[in-house]
Amino acid sequence: QTASEKVHLTAWLSKSSVPADGSDISYVDVSVVDDNGIRNTSKVLPVAVTISGPGILQGYGSADPDSTENYYDTSANTYEGRIRAAVRGTGESGEITVTFSAPGCSDCVVSIAAV
């Protein structure tokens, strides 16, 4: 089934919490999907990521084999409708808020507990 052109961002966490001491990471996988949840593999969107709270962005990218983007940038293009962020704690406990934004889409926000 083919996805429609009207899309939004959706995210899944590999872990809902990470050690506050920075010894592990949570992957946040973001997909570009239509209203039926079908991933739009042909839609290339520049997606920006911001982090607030006791966390840092450890890496960010789409796994596009031809990309020249830097994995330490805070904006990257989706590849086959996907992008991934790696988030690590900074040494303090609390809630890490990760926000993804792309043109024409509402922000997608997830929370990770740093414990």
C-alpha positions in Angstrom: 0.0 0.0 0.0 1.3 3.5 -0.9 1.4 6.3 1.6 -0.3 9.6 0.9 1.6 12.8 0.5 0.1 14.4 3.6 2.4 13.2 6.3 3.5 13.7 10.0 6.3 12.5 12.2 6.0 9.7 14.6 8.7 8.4 17.1 9.5 5.2 19.0 12.0 4.8 21.8 14.3 1.8 22.1 14.3 2.5 25.9 12.1 4.8 27.9 14.9 5.4 30.4 18.6 5.7 30.4 21.2 5.8 33.2 21.8 9.3 34.3 25.5 8.6 34.4 25.7 8.4 30.6 26.6 4.7 30.5 23.9 3.8 28.0 21.8 5.4 25.2 18.2 5.3 23.9 17.6 5.3 20.2 14.7 7.4 19.0 13.5 6.2 15.6 11.4 8.7 13.7 9.3 7.9 10.7 7.4 10.0 8.1 4.0 8.5 8.0 0.5 9.3 6.6 -2.7 9.4 8.6 -3.0 5.6 8.2 0.4 5.0 9.7 2.0 4.0 6.4 5.6 5.1 6.1 6.2 7.4 3.1 9.5 6.1 1.8 9.8 8.6 -1.0 9.3 11.8 1.1 12.6 13.4 1.9 12.2 15.9 4.8 14.8 17.9 6.7 14.2 17.1 10.3 15.7 19.1 13.2 16.1 17.7 16.6 16.4 19.6 19.9 17.0 18.2 23.4 16.2 19.8 26.7 16.8 18.4 30.2 19.7 16.3 31.4 20.5 14.7 28.0 22.7 15.1 25.0 22.5 14.1 21.4 25.1 11.4 20.9 24.5 11.1 17.1 21.8 11.8 14.5 21.3 10.6 11.0 19.3 8.6 8.5 21.8 5.9 7.4 21.6 7.2 3.8 24.7 5.7 2.2 25.1 8.7 -0.1 24.6 11.4 2.6 27.4 13.9 3.3 25.6 15.0 6.5 27.5 15.0 9.8 26.2 12.7 12.5 26.8 15.4 15.1 24.5 17.9 13.3 21.1 18.7 14.7 19.3 18.6 11.3 19.4 15.9 8.7 17.3 14.6 5.8 15.2 11.5 6.1 16.1 8.4 4.1 13.3 6.0 3.1 11.1 7.9 5.5 13.3 7.4 8.5 15.8 9.1 10.8 17.4 8.1 14.1 18.7 10.0 17.1 20.9 8.5 19.9 20.4 10.2 23.3 22.6 9.9 26.4 22.2 11.2 30.0 24.5 13.9 31.2 25.0 12.9 34.8 21.8 14.3 36.4 18.5 12.6 36.9 15.4 14.0 35.3 13.3 14.1 32.2 15.0 14.4 28.8 12.7 15.9 26.2 13.5 15.2 22.6 11.7 17.3 19.9 11.7 16.7 16.2 10.4 19.3 13.7 10.1 19.3 10.0 8.4 21.7 7.5 4.7 21.1 7.2 4.6 18.8 10.2 3.6 19.2 13.8 6.5 18.8 16.2 7.0 15.2 17.5 8.0 15.1 21.1 9.2 12.2 23.3 10.5 11.9 26.8 13.2 9.8 28.2 13.8 9.4 31.9 17.4 9.8 33.1 17.6 7.7 36.2 
